[in-house]
Amino acid sequence: MKHLTMLLSTAVLAAAVWAAPGARVPGTGMGGASPFATDHFPGFDDLDVFDKPERRTPSWFLGLEKDNAAEQFAWAQQMEASGSLRAARRGYDALVRQWPAAPEAPKAQLKLAQLWETKLQEYDEAFDAYDYLLDFYPRACDYAEIVSEQYKIANLLAKDKRTWFGLSFTSPRTLRRRYEHVVRRAPGAEYAPDVFLKIAGLREQDSDWEEAVKVYGTLQSRYDGSLQARTAAYLEAAARMHLSRRLAYNSPRLKDTRGYLRLTLQRYPDHERAEEMKGWAAEIDTWLSEEAWKSARFYDTRQRTQHAALSAYEKFVKEHPDSAHAAEARARIEEINASRGAAAERK
């Protein structure tokens, strides 16, 4: 009867709370004074793949021990202090479910998250508990501090991956989504550039090289001048080279990569990996030069006109003046022009 009475007594309050507009998903807010980040970054998972937060509902079986939120909170704290962690966890959770609008609710949610993190060391549960706090009680907590704590938890998940018979419970994609959640929450945090690097690296682990390139590019444009942007410049070049070698038949991609390398070397002429990037640019030049030479030779056949061959050689010399075939191309241009001139005189 006690539980039934409490449920009925809080029905009106709960109805008012649950009838209120739902909490916004990070990335979908209006910005400005909103405590939710609104940035959407290329290379991240789309926003609609993140589950929308749902308010937890009351339950008969989740540790409701007192008649009001204040007494329930005090009881849960006593359980935690005495080492009854399971009872404390259930007590905090029951409070948030039963009295979601009470002043003790955000305090209980924070205690629940901290309990998961520090004493139970269930980091996925802790991350989600902090998320719930930010979704439903953003103004009742230190928003930046909570997101920073989520970042620490993501790092712990990355460092201490739990396994079962050699299989990790935390996949690169799951971990990446944790980091993406963090940087969406706090894109202006001092650790945000480092998070971008980690997200891109996890993209590479999943062989999502195209998406990794996008993340590296976003990092450089958003945090221009940072040490992380300098690192990302090289890592993006490496990712682009990986794709270029795998798809070497794609001349437009090769030219795009070569252009990126040239711009990066102009931007960071003293980069510690500059020589390596110069080598990559030379590798692409050689490949493009050979392809262009084959094309020019194709036009210089009996089945083709001298005009087509001349245009092909002139284009080759213009685009690849330092090629090993450049001298031969120039000589052939002179021969074709001489032949065309002799033919004109005979007429």
C-alpha positions in Angstrom: 0.0 0.0 0.0 2.8 2.4 0.8 4.2 2.0 -2.7 0.8 2.4 -4.3 0.1 5.5 -2.3 3.4 7.1 -3.3 2.8 6.3 -7.0 -0.6 7.9 -6.9 0.6 10.9 -5.0 3.3 11.6 -7.6 1.1 10.9 -10.6 0.2 14.6 -11.2 3.8 15.7 -10.8 5.2 13.0 -13.0 2.6 13.6 -15.7 3.6 17.3 -15.8 7.2 16.4 -16.1 6.7 13.7 -18.8 4.3 15.9 -20.7 7.0 18.6 -21.1 8.9 18.8 -24.3 11.4 15.9 -24.7 15.0 16.5 -24.0 16.9 17.4 -27.2 19.5 15.1 -28.6 23.0 16.7 -28.7 23.4 18.1 -32.2 19.8 19.1 -32.7 19.5 22.1 -30.4 19.0 25.7 -31.4 22.5 26.8 -30.3 23.1 30.1 -28.8 22.3 29.9 -25.1 21.4 26.2 -25.4 23.6 24.0 -23.1 23.6 21.4 -25.9 26.2 21.5 -28.7 24.8 21.8 -32.2 27.8 21.0 -34.3 27.6 18.2 -36.9 31.0 17.1 -38.2 32.0 15.4 -41.4 33.3 11.9 -40.8 31.1 11.4 -37.7 28.1 9.1 -37.6 24.9 10.8 -38.6 22.9 12.3 -35.7 19.9 10.0 -36.3 21.9 6.9 -35.4 22.1 8.0 -31.8 19.3 6.8 -29.6 17.0 9.5 -28.4 17.1 9.8 -24.6 14.0 8.5 -22.8 13.1 9.4 -19.3 13.2 6.4 -16.9 9.9 5.4 -15.5 8.9 4.4 -11.9 9.3 0.7 -11.0 8.1 -1.4 -8.1 11.2 -3.4 -8.0 14.0 -0.8 -8.0 14.8 0.0 -4.4 12.1 2.5 -3.4 12.5 2.6 0.4 11.2 6.0 1.6 8.2 8.2 1.2 9.9 11.3 -0.3 12.9 12.2 -2.3 14.9 13.8 0.5 14.6 10.7 2.7 15.3 8.3 -0.2 18.4 10.3 -1.1 19.7 10.2 2.5 19.0 6.4 2.7 20.9 5.7 -0.6 23.8 7.8 0.7 23.8 5.7 3.9 23.9 2.5 1.9 26.8 3.7 -0.2 28.7 4.8 2.9 28.2 1.4 4.5 29.5 -0.4 1.4 26.1 -1.7 0.3 26.7 -0.5 -3.3 24.0 -2.5 -5.0 21.4 -1.1 -2.6 22.8 2.4 -3.1 22.7 2.1 -6.9 19.1 0.9 -6.8 18.2 3.6 -4.3 19.6 6.5 -6.4 18.0 5.0 -9.6 14.6 4.6 -7.8 14.7 8.3 -6.7 15.3 9.6 -10.2 12.5 7.4 -11.5 9.9 8.2 -8.8 10.6 11.9 -8.2 12.2 13.2 -11.5 11.4 16.8 -10.7 12.6 16.8 -7.1 15.7 18.8 -6.2 17.4 15.6 -5.2 16.9 14.0 -8.6 19.9 15.5 -10.4 22.0 14.9 -7.2 20.9 11.3 -7.2 21.7 10.9 -10.9 25.2 12.3 -10.4 25.8 10.0 -7.4 24.6 7.1 -9.5 27.0 8.0 -12.3 29.9 8.4 -9.9 29.1 5.1 -8.2 29.2 3.3 -11.6 32.5 4.9 -12.4 34.5 4.9 -9.3 33.3 2.0 -7.1 31.6 -0.4 -9.5 34.0 0.5 -12.4 31.3 -0.2 -14.9 32.4 2.4 -17.4 29.8 2.0 -20.1 27.1 2.3 -17.4 28.8 5.4 -16.0 29.1 7.1 -19.4 25.4 6.5 -20.0 24.5 7.7 -16.5 26.4 11.0 -17.1 24.6 11.3 -20.4 21.3 11.0 -18.7 22.3 13.8 -16.3 23.3 16.1 -19.2 20.1 15.2 -21.2 17.6 15.8 -18.4 19.4 18.0 -15.8 21.9 20.1 -17.8 21.3 23.2 -15.7 21.6 21.4 -12.4 25.2 20.2 -12.9 28.5 21.5 -14.1 28.0 20.7 -17.7 31.7 21.1 -18.8 32.9 19.1 -15.9 30.6 16.2 -16.6 31.5 16.1 -20.3 35.2 16.1 -19.3 34.4 13.1 -17.0 32.9 11.3 -20.0 36.1 12.0 -21.9 38.1 10.4 -19.1 35.7 7.4 -19.2 36.1 7.0 -23.0 39.9 7.0 -22.5 39.5 4.3 -19.8 37.4 2.2 -22.2 40.1 2.6 -24.9 42.9 1.7 -22.5 41.2 -1.1 -20.6 39.2 -3.0 -23.1 37.5 -5.9 -21.5 37.7 -9.2 -23.4 36.0 -12.6 -23.3 38.0 -15.4 -24.8 40.0 -12.9 -26.7 37.0 -11.0 -28.0 36.7 -7.4 -27.0 33.5 -6.0 -25.6 34.3 -2.6 -26.9 34.6 -2.4 -30.7 36.4 0.5 -32.4 32.9 1.7 -33.6 31.4 1.7 -30.1 34.4 3.5 -28.7 34.4 6.0 -31.6 30.8 6.8 -31.0 31.6 7.6 -27.3 34.3 10.0 -28.4 31.9 11.5 -31.0 29.4 12.1 -28.3 31.9 13.9 -26.2 33.1 16.3 -28.9 29.5 17.0 -29.9 28.8 17.9 -26.3 31.8 20.2 -26.0 33.4 21.1 -29.3 35.1 24.1 -27.7 36.8 22.1 -24.9 40.6 22.2 -24.8 40.8 18.4 -25.3 38.5 18.5 -28.4 41.3 18.4 -31.0 42.7 15.3 -29.3 39.3 13.7 -29.5 39.2 14.4 -33.2 42.5 12.6 -33.6 41.2 9.6 -31.7 38.0 9.5 -33.8 40.0 9.5 -37.0 42.3 6.8 -35.8 39.4 4.6 -34.9 37.9 5.2 -38.4 41.2 3.9 -39.8 41.0 0.8 -37.5 37.7 0.1 -39.1 39.1 0.7 -42.6 36.9 3.8 -43.0 39.7 5.7 -44.7 37.4 8.2 -46.5 35.7 9.1 -43.3 39.1 9.4 -41.5 40.2 11.9 -44.1 37.1 14.0 -43.4 37.7 14.0 -39.7 41.4 15.0 -40.2 40.2 17.8 -42.5 37.7 19.1 -40.0 40.2 19.1 -37.3 42.6 21.2 -39.4 40.0 23.7 -40.4 38.4 24.0 -36.9 41.5 24.1 -34.8 43.9 25.8 -37.2 47.3 26.5 -35.7 47.1 23.8 -33.0 49.7 21.1 -32.7 46.9 18.5 -33.3 46.2 20.2 -36.7 49.8 19.9 -37.6 49.7 16.2 -36.7 46.4 15.8 -38.6 47.9 17.3 -41.7 50.4 14.5 -42.0 47.9 11.8 -41.0 45.5 13.0 -43.6 48.2 12.8 -46.2 49.0 9.2 -45.1 45.3 8.3 -45.3 45.0 9.8 -48.7 48.1 7.9 -49.9 46.6 4.7 -48.6 43.5 5.3 -50.7 45.6 6.5 -53.7 47.7 3.3 -53.8 44.7 1.1 -53.3 42.8 2.9 -56.1 45.8 3.9 -58.3 43.7 3.7 -61.4 41.8 6.8 -60.3 43.7 9.7 -61.8 41.4 12.4 -60.4 42.1 11.0 -56.9 45.8 11.0 -57.5 45.8 14.5 -58.7 43.7 15.6 -55.7 46.1 13.9 -53.3 49.1 15.5 -55.0 47.4 18.9 -54.7 46.8 18.2 -51.0 50.4 17.2 -50.4 51.7 20.4 -52.2 49.4 22.6 -50.2 50.4 20.9 -46.9 54.1 21.3 -47.7 53.6 24.9 -48.4 51.7 25.3 -45.2 54.2 23.3 -43.1 57.6 23.5 -44.9 59.3 22.6 -41.7 57.1 19.7 -40.9 59.0 16.8 -39.3 57.5 14.5 -41.9 58.0 16.8 -44.8 60.5 14.6 -46.6 58.1 11.6 -46.4 55.4 13.7 -47.9 57.7 15.0 -50.6 58.4 11.3 -51.4 54.7 10.6 -51.7 54.2 13.6 -54.0 57.1 12.3 -56.2 55.5 8.9 -56.2 52.3 10.3 -57.5 54.1 12.5 -60.1 55.8 9.4 -61.4 52.6 7.4 -61.7 50.7 10.2 -63.4 53.7 10.9 -65.7 53.8 7.3 -66.8 50.1 7.2 -67.5 50.3 10.5 -69.4 53.2 9.1 -71.4 51.3 6.0 -72.4 48.4 8.2 -73.5 50.7 10.4 -75.6 52.3 7.4 -77.2 48.8 6.0 -78.0 48.0 9.1 -80.0 51.4 8.9 -81.9 50.4 6.0 -84.1 49.6 5.5 -87.8 45.9 5.3 -86.8 45.9 8.7 -85.2 46.4 12.2 -86.7 49.6 14.2 -86.3 47.5 17.0 -84.7 46.2 14.6 -82.0 49.7 13.4 -81.3 51.2 16.9 -81.2 48.5 18.0 -78.7 49.1 15.0 -76.5 52.9 15.6 -76.4 52.5 19.3 -75.7 50.1 18.5 -72.9 52.6 16.0 -71.5 55.5 18.4 -71.5 53.4 21.1 -69.9 52.1 18.9 -67.1 55.3 16.8 -66.6 58.3 19.0 -67.6 60.6 17.0 -65.2 59.6 13.6 -66.4 62.2 11.1 -67.7 60.2 11.1 -70.9 60.1 14.9 -71.3 63.2 15.1 -73.6 61.8 12.4 -75.9 58.4 14.2 -76.0 60.1 17.6 -76.9 62.0 15.9 -79.6 58.9 14.3 -81.0 57.1 17.7 -81.0 59.9 19.1 -83.1 59.7 16.1 -85.5 56.0 16.5 -85.9 56.2 20.3 -86.5 59.0 19.8 -89.0 57.0 17.2 -90.8 53.8 19.3 -90.9 55.9 22.3 -92.1 57.4 20.2 -95.0 54.0 19.0 -95.9 52.7 22.5 -96.1 55.6 23.6 -98.4 54.9 20.8 -100.8 51.4 22.0 -101.1 
